[in-house]
């Protein structure tokens, strides 16, 4: 039996708390993405690390988030989300100091790992707080708008990181990221946390409370689809350098973000109108098309057009899958549903980062992207054969 701590959310989508959540999330992810294109360069140019070792260190953030995600779902569903959210946001910002002080591979790996742990809980609690406040009929639009902030951050973060690096230093990038994260925490203080459903008695931590069992078939689809995303975001800078692309990778990240923003904005309405399942297949086919352009295009114009296509694809796929997980869960399981979805994303991205470096060491970067496209195609097959029938049988909302 559960107890409800407040009234249901109003029909208004845009309110002060939702706007604060979106702005805070924008800055939160901007601070994360500022380091994405910079850390590989820092490891290779400053610490003189090989590609395979760099891949291991880069993946430590994602692997730590992957480990903590299932635990974060239990915490978010069994404790007050707002205090947990603020606690983790505070320490997330504080860990940026570690990058300023780290001077060796071991210390940097430890900082990256601890940063991933607090990131995992903070991001799970943030997205669950937002979903608590969304009207049921506007779930797709709300998730899409909130997710758009991380898409904008995907553009702002790498752009800011590379621009600061070009004018100052690696330490300058770490310092600015720290300031951005602190501001995110301050704005997060305005987020409402009174719409949570708490269990009458706190559950015991177990496998059943770590994962949403109804969402496991969909989790496999997400893992297969996000391998490509992990490769693109983390190895784009080095791939562009290897291909001799004259234009800055900043333009690629910008177009990737523009594509995600555009598709998220119109995709949310289509999700709420019942087109959820076809949208996922369409988004994945768009991703495969983007890889074909990305790898085989002899012209830089098509190389960057592939970024727009990839953004359109993932801007549809990400919010659609998150909506599926929420609709498979009861209200008191929303934290677990979010953590299961995000765990699947982390697993696919972490797998890509870790093995991407190893593959690049012995083969080439184009080979990694083609493997990613193959896994996206496989995810379409699994989704059509297993995921869709499972969703129709077990959906709650």
C-alpha positions as CSV (number, residue, x, y, z in Angstrom):
1,X,0.0,0.0,0.0
2,X,1.3,3.5,-0.8
3,X,0.7,6.9,0.5
4,X,0.5,10.0,-1.6
5,X,2.3,13.0,-0.3
6,X,0.5,15.7,-2.4
7,X,-2.2,16.3,-4.9
8,X,-1.9,15.3,-8.5
9,X,-0.1,17.6,-10.9
10,X,-2.0,20.3,-12.6
11,X,-2.8,20.3,-16.3
12,X,-0.3,23.1,-17.0
13,X,2.9,21.8,-18.5
14,X,5.0,25.0,-18.1
15,X,5.3,26.2,-14.6
16,X,8.1,27.6,-12.4
17,X,9.3,24.3,-11.1
18,X,9.3,22.7,-14.5
19,X,11.2,25.6,-16.0
20,X,13.7,25.5,-13.1
21,X,14.2,21.8,-13.7
22,X,14.9,22.4,-17.4
23,X,17.4,25.2,-16.8
24,X,19.1,23.3,-14.1
25,X,19.3,20.2,-16.3
26,X,20.7,22.2,-19.2
27,X,23.5,23.5,-17.0
28,X,24.0,20.1,-15.4
29,X,24.6,18.4,-18.7
30,X,26.5,21.3,-20.2
31,X,29.1,20.8,-17.5
32,X,29.3,17.1,-18.4
33,X,29.5,17.6,-22.1
34,X,32.2,20.3,-21.7
35,X,34.6,17.5,-20.8
36,X,33.5,15.0,-23.4
37,X,35.7,16.3,-26.3
38,X,38.4,17.7,-24.0
39,X,39.2,14.7,-21.9
40,X,40.4,12.5,-24.8
41,X,42.7,15.3,-25.9
42,X,43.9,15.8,-22.3
43,X,44.7,12.1,-21.9
44,X,46.5,11.9,-25.3
45,X,48.3,15.3,-25.4
46,X,49.0,16.0,-21.8
47,X,49.2,12.7,-20.1
48,X,50.5,10.8,-23.2
49,X,48.0,8.0,-22.9
50,X,47.4,5.4,-25.6
51,X,44.0,5.0,-27.2
52,X,43.1,1.8,-25.4
53,X,44.0,3.2,-21.9
54,X,42.2,6.4,-22.7
55,X,39.1,4.4,-23.5
56,X,39.3,2.7,-20.2
57,X,39.6,5.9,-18.2
58,X,36.9,7.7,-20.3
59,X,34.5,4.8,-19.7
60,X,35.0,4.8,-15.9
61,X,32.5,7.7,-15.6
62,X,29.9,5.8,-17.5
63,X,30.6,2.4,-15.8
64,X,30.3,4.0,-12.4
65,X,27.0,5.5,-13.4
66,X,26.0,2.1,-14.7
67,X,26.8,0.4,-11.4
68,X,24.9,3.0,-9.3
69,X,21.8,3.3,-11.6
70,X,19.9,0.3,-10.2
71,X,20.7,1.4,-6.6
72,X,19.5,5.0,-7.5
73,X,16.1,3.7,-8.6
74,X,15.6,2.1,-5.2
75,X,16.7,5.3,-3.5
76,X,14.5,7.5,-5.6
77,X,11.4,5.4,-5.0
78,X,12.0,4.9,-1.2
79,X,13.3,8.3,-0.1
80,X,12.3,11.9,-0.6
81,X,13.5,12.8,-4.1
82,X,14.1,16.5,-3.6
83,X,16.7,16.2,-0.8
84,X,18.3,13.3,-2.6
85,X,18.4,15.4,-5.8
86,X,20.0,18.4,-4.1
87,X,22.5,16.2,-2.1
88,X,23.8,14.6,-5.3
89,X,23.8,17.8,-7.3
90,X,26.0,19.4,-4.6
91,X,28.6,16.6,-4.7
92,X,28.4,16.4,-8.5
93,X,29.5,20.1,-8.7
94,X,32.2,19.5,-6.0
95,X,33.9,16.7,-7.9
96,X,34.9,19.1,-10.7
97,X,37.5,20.3,-8.2
98,X,39.1,16.9,-8.6
99,X,39.9,17.5,-12.3
100,X,41.8,20.6,-11.3
101,X,43.9,18.7,-8.8
102,X,44.4,15.4,-10.6
103,X,47.8,15.2,-12.2
104,X,48.2,11.4,-12.8
105,X,46.1,8.8,-14.6
106,X,45.3,7.0,-11.4
107,X,43.9,10.1,-9.7
108,X,42.0,11.1,-12.8
109,X,40.4,7.7,-13.1
110,X,39.4,7.8,-9.5
111,X,37.8,11.2,-9.8
112,X,36.1,10.2,-13.0
113,X,34.7,7.1,-11.3
114,X,33.4,9.0,-8.3
115,X,31.9,11.7,-10.5
116,X,30.0,9.0,-12.4
117,X,28.5,7.7,-9.2
118,X,26.9,10.9,-8.1
119,X,25.9,11.7,-11.7
120,X,24.0,8.5,-11.8
121,X,21.8,9.2,-8.8
122,X,21.4,13.0,-9.6
123,X,20.2,12.4,-13.1
124,X,17.8,9.7,-12.1
125,X,16.3,11.8,-9.3
126,X,16.1,14.9,-11.6
127,X,14.2,13.1,-14.4
128,X,11.8,11.4,-11.9
129,X,11.0,14.7,-10.1
130,X,10.0,16.2,-13.5
131,X,7.9,13.2,-14.5
132,X,6.1,13.4,-11.1
133,X,4.9,16.9,-12.1
134,X,3.7,16.1,-15.7
135,X,0.0,15.8,-16.6
136,X,-0.7,12.3,-17.8
137,X,-1.9,13.5,-21.2
138,X,1.3,15.5,-21.8
139,X,3.8,12.9,-20.7
140,X,5.5,12.7,-24.1
141,X,5.7,16.4,-24.6
142,X,7.1,17.0,-21.1
143,X,9.7,14.3,-21.4
144,X,10.6,15.7,-24.8
145,X,11.0,19.3,-23.6
146,X,13.0,18.2,-20.6
147,X,15.2,16.0,-22.7
148,X,15.7,18.9,-25.2
149,X,17.8,20.6,-22.5
150,X,20.3,17.8,-22.5
151,X,20.3,18.0,-26.4
152,X,21.1,21.7,-26.2
153,X,23.8,20.9,-23.7
154,X,25.3,18.5,-26.2
155,X,25.9,21.5,-28.4
156,X,26.8,24.1,-25.8
157,X,29.0,21.8,-23.8
158,X,31.5,20.6,-26.4
159,X,31.5,24.0,-28.1
160,X,32.3,25.8,-24.8
161,X,34.9,23.2,-23.8
162,X,36.8,23.4,-27.1
163,X,36.5,27.2,-27.3
164,X,37.9,27.6,-23.7
165,X,40.6,25.1,-24.5
166,X,41.7,27.0,-27.6
167,X,41.9,30.3,-25.7
168,X,43.1,29.1,-22.3
169,X,44.0,25.6,-21.1
170,X,42.7,22.3,-19.9
171,X,42.5,23.7,-16.3
172,X,40.4,26.6,-17.6
173,X,37.9,24.1,-19.0
174,X,37.7,22.3,-15.7
175,X,37.2,25.5,-13.8
176,X,34.4,26.8,-16.0
177,X,32.7,23.4,-15.8
178,X,32.8,23.7,-12.0
179,X,31.1,27.1,-12.1
180,X,28.4,25.9,-14.4
181,X,27.7,22.9,-12.2
182,X,27.4,25.1,-9.1
183,X,24.9,27.4,-10.9
184,X,22.9,24.3,-11.8
185,X,22.7,23.3,-8.1
186,X,21.6,26.8,-7.1
187,X,18.8,26.8,-9.7
188,X,17.8,23.3,-8.6
189,X,16.8,24.6,-5.2
190,X,13.7,26.0,-6.9
191,X,12.5,22.6,-8.2
192,X,9.3,21.4,-6.5
193,X,9.5,18.0,-4.8
194,X,6.0,17.6,-3.4
195,X,4.4,15.2,-5.9
196,X,6.1,12.0,-4.9
197,X,4.3,8.8,-4.0
198,X,6.1,7.0,-1.1
199,X,5.6,3.4,0.0
200,X,3.9,3.0,3.3
201,X,6.8,0.7,4.4
202,X,10.2,1.0,2.9
203,X,11.1,-2.0,0.6
204,X,14.1,-4.2,0.9
205,X,16.9,-3.8,-1.5
206,X,16.8,-6.7,-4.0
207,X,17.0,-7.5,-7.7
208,X,13.2,-6.8,-8.0
209,X,13.7,-3.3,-6.5
210,X,16.8,-2.6,-8.7
211,X,15.2,-3.1,-12.1
212,X,11.8,-2.8,-13.6
213,X,11.1,-6.4,-14.7
214,X,8.5,-5.3,-17.3
215,X,11.1,-3.1,-18.9
216,X,13.9,-5.6,-19.4
217,X,13.0,-6.6,-23.0
218,X,13.0,-2.8,-23.9
219,X,16.3,-2.4,-22.0
220,X,18.0,-4.8,-24.5
221,X,16.7,-2.7,-27.4
222,X,18.1,0.5,-25.8
223,X,21.5,-1.1,-25.2
224,X,21.8,-2.1,-28.8
225,X,20.7,1.3,-30.0
226,X,22.9,3.4,-27.7
227,X,26.3,1.8,-28.7
228,X,26.4,4.0,-31.7
229,X,25.6,7.1,-29.7
230,X,28.5,6.4,-27.3
231,X,30.9,6.0,-30.2
232,X,29.8,9.2,-31.9
233,X,29.9,11.5,-28.9
234,X,33.1,10.2,-27.4
235,X,35.2,9.5,-30.5
236,X,34.0,12.1,-33.0
237,X,36.9,14.5,-32.3
238,X,39.6,11.8,-32.9
239,X,37.8,10.4,-35.9
240,X,37.5,13.9,-37.5
241,X,41.2,14.4,-36.9
242,X,42.1,11.0,-38.5
243,X,39.8,11.8,-41.5
244,X,41.5,15.2,-42.0
245,X,38.2,17.1,-41.6
246,X,39.1,20.8,-41.9
247,X,36.0,22.1,-40.2
248,X,35.8,22.1,-36.4
249,X,34.1,19.2,-34.7
250,X,32.1,22.0,-32.9
251,X,30.0,22.2,-36.0
252,X,29.2,18.5,-35.9
253,X,28.1,18.6,-32.3
254,X,26.0,21.7,-33.1
255,X,24.2,20.0,-35.9
256,X,23.7,16.8,-33.8
257,X,22.1,18.9,-31.1
258,X,19.9,20.8,-33.6
259,X,18.6,17.5,-35.0
260,X,17.8,16.3,-31.5
261,X,16.0,19.5,-30.5
262,X,13.9,19.5,-33.7
263,X,12.8,15.9,-33.4
264,X,12.1,16.1,-29.7
265,X,9.9,19.1,-30.1
266,X,7.6,17.6,-32.7
267,X,8.1,14.0,-31.5
268,X,6.5,14.6,-28.1
269,X,3.1,15.5,-29.6
270,X,3.3,12.4,-31.9
271,X,4.0,10.3,-28.8
272,X,1.0,11.7,-26.9
273,X,-1.2,11.0,-30.0
274,X,-0.4,7.3,-30.0
275,X,2.5,7.0,-32.6
276,X,5.1,5.9,-30.0
277,X,6.0,2.5,-31.5
278,X,6.3,3.5,-35.2
279,X,8.4,6.6,-34.2
280,X,11.1,4.3,-32.6
281,X,11.5,2.3,-35.8
282,X,11.6,5.5,-37.9
283,X,14.2,7.0,-35.6
284,X,16.5,3.9,-35.8
285,X,16.3,3.8,-39.6
286,X,17.4,7.5,-39.6
287,X,20.4,6.5,-37.5
288,X,21.5,3.8,-39.9
289,X,21.2,6.3,-42.8
290,X,23.3,8.8,-40.8
291,X,26.2,6.3,-40.3
292,X,26.3,5.5,-44.1
293,X,26.8,9.2,-44.8
294,X,29.2,9.6,-41.8
295,X,31.5,6.8,-42.8
296,X,31.4,6.8,-46.6
297,X,30.9,10.4,-47.5
298,X,33.8,11.9,-49.5
299,X,32.5,15.4,-48.9
300,X,32.6,17.4,-45.6
301,X,29.1,18.8,-46.4
302,X,27.6,15.2,-46.2
303,X,29.8,14.4,-43.2
304,X,28.1,17.2,-41.3
305,X,24.6,16.4,-42.8
306,X,25.0,13.0,-41.1
307,X,25.2,14.8,-37.8
308,X,21.8,16.3,-38.4
309,X,20.3,12.9,-39.3
310,X,21.9,11.3,-36.2
311,X,20.4,14.0,-34.0
312,X,16.9,13.6,-35.6
313,X,17.1,9.8,-35.0
314,X,18.2,10.0,-31.4
315,X,15.9,12.9,-30.6
316,X,13.0,10.5,-31.5
317,X,14.5,7.3,-30.0
318,X,15.5,8.6,-26.5
319,X,12.2,10.2,-25.3
320,X,10.1,7.5,-27.0
321,X,11.9,4.7,-25.0
322,X,11.8,6.7,-21.8
323,X,8.0,7.1,-22.2
324,X,7.7,3.4,-22.8
325,X,9.5,2.7,-19.5
326,X,7.2,5.1,-17.6
327,X,4.1,3.6,-19.1
328,X,5.2,0.1,-18.1
329,X,5.5,1.1,-14.4
330,X,3.2,2.0,-11.6
331,X,3.5,5.6,-10.2
332,X,5.5,4.3,-7.2
333,X,7.9,2.6,-9.5
334,X,8.9,5.6,-11.6
335,X,12.3,5.9,-10.0
336,X,13.0,2.3,-10.8
337,X,11.6,2.7,-14.3
338,X,13.8,5.7,-15.0
339,X,16.9,4.0,-13.5
340,X,16.3,0.9,-15.7
341,X,16.0,3.0,-18.8
342,X,19.1,5.1,-17.9
343,X,21.0,1.9,-16.9
344,X,20.4,0.5,-20.4
345,X,21.6,3.8,-21.9
346,X,24.7,3.8,-19.7
347,X,25.5,0.2,-20.5
348,X,25.3,0.7,-24.3
349,X,27.3,4.0,-24.1
350,X,29.9,2.5,-21.7
351,X,30.3,-0.6,-23.8
352,X,30.9,1.7,-26.8
353,X,33.5,3.8,-25.0
354,X,35.4,0.9,-23.5
355,X,35.5,-1.4,-26.6
356,X,35.6,1.6,-29.0
357,X,39.1,2.4,-27.9
358,X,40.2,-1.2,-28.2
359,X,38.8,-1.6,-31.7
360,X,40.4,1.7,-32.8
361,X,43.7,0.4,-31.5
362,X,43.6,-2.6,-33.8
363,X,41.3,-1.6,-36.6
364,X,39.9,1.9,-37.4
365,X,37.3,4.4,-36.3
366,X,35.1,3.7,-39.3
367,X,34.8,0.1,-38.2
368,X,33.4,1.2,-34.9
369,X,30.7,3.2,-36.5
370,X,29.7,0.4,-38.8
371,X,29.4,-2.0,-35.9
372,X,27.2,0.6,-34.2
373,X,24.9,0.8,-37.3
374,X,24.7,-3.0,-37.3
375,X,23.6,-3.0,-33.7
376,X,21.0,-0.4,-34.4
377,X,19.6,-2.7,-37.1
378,X,19.6,-5.6,-34.7
379,X,17.7,-3.5,-32.1
380,X,15.0,-2.9,-34.8
381,X,14.6,-6.7,-35.2
382,X,14.4,-7.3,-31.4
383,X,12.0,-4.4,-30.9
384,X,9.6,-5.6,-33.6
385,X,9.8,-9.3,-32.6
386,X,9.8,-9.0,-28.8
387,X,9.5,-5.4,-27.6
388,X,6.3,-4.4,-29.2
389,X,4.2,-7.5,-28.2
390,X,5.6,-7.2,-24.7
391,X,4.7,-3.5,-24.4
392,X,1.1,-4.1,-25.6
393,X,0.7,-6.8,-22.9
394,X,2.2,-5.1,-19.9
395,X,1.7,-1.3,-20.3
396,X,0.1,0.4,-17.3
397,X,-0.4,4.0,-18.5
